[in-house]
Amino acid sequence: SDENQDSSSSSTQTPFNDDMLVISDREKHTVVAIERTSGRLVKTFGGGGGKSNLGGGLNEPTGLLVMRYSSNVVLIIVETANHRIQAFDFKTGQYLAHFSHPKFIRKPMAIATHQNTLDQFYVANSGTNCITIHSNFKNSSNNKFGTILKVIGQKQGFQFDSPFGIGVNSRGYLIVTSLHEVNVINEHYKQVQHLGECGEGDGEIIGPTYLRVDRHDNII
């Protein structure tokens, strides 16, 4: 389906395949995988509804990213309240790793990647007004999972104001929501387009949150 061809996964639900959805439940501190048609619960990640700051437990999970490496499937979860990113083996549910950074990763909200550069991903951090770029598990430079490769914002490139949602289009441009606007950032981390003005009319925006970029580069 078109939804499964998206180049980013920054919402609180993301397609795993044609038959399954993975959804984060921020209030219950869990992430669940369900069948699309029947709604049957297939798998649960997290502490069964209880807050946790231990590895494998979740505290206000938000953004999700499903990554495939040949036969392996990894679920990467943004934890807003614990200010960290965790990874799980999707098939077994086993906790794999996590990372954090007190200077840059504060109140992370969303995560995205580009379909042609799966060795790295982007995290929107509303608490530090920046986008961090991280190495993935299997990357060409053999960096550790979560290594910060670059920081956008905080006087480095375009300046954000509480970035919330993030996506990546086919050209590798970042689309970022923050406060009452949506910004398109090019590969040099400069703004090339500004979408919407604050208001309730057609084409106007108030408090945009998560977004998705489909395979035709439509911003949803």
Secondary structure, DSSP 4 states (H G I P E B T S, - for coil): -GGGG-S---SSEEEEETTEEEEEETTTTEEEEEETTT--EEEEEESTTS---STT--SSEEEEEEEEETTEEEEEEEETTTTEEEEEETTT--EEEEE--TTT-SSEEEEE--TT-TTEEEEEETTTTEEEEEE-SS-TT-PPTT-EEEEEETTBSSPPSSEEEEEE-TTS-EEEEETTEEEEE-TTS-EEEEE--BSSSTT-BSS-----B-TT--B-
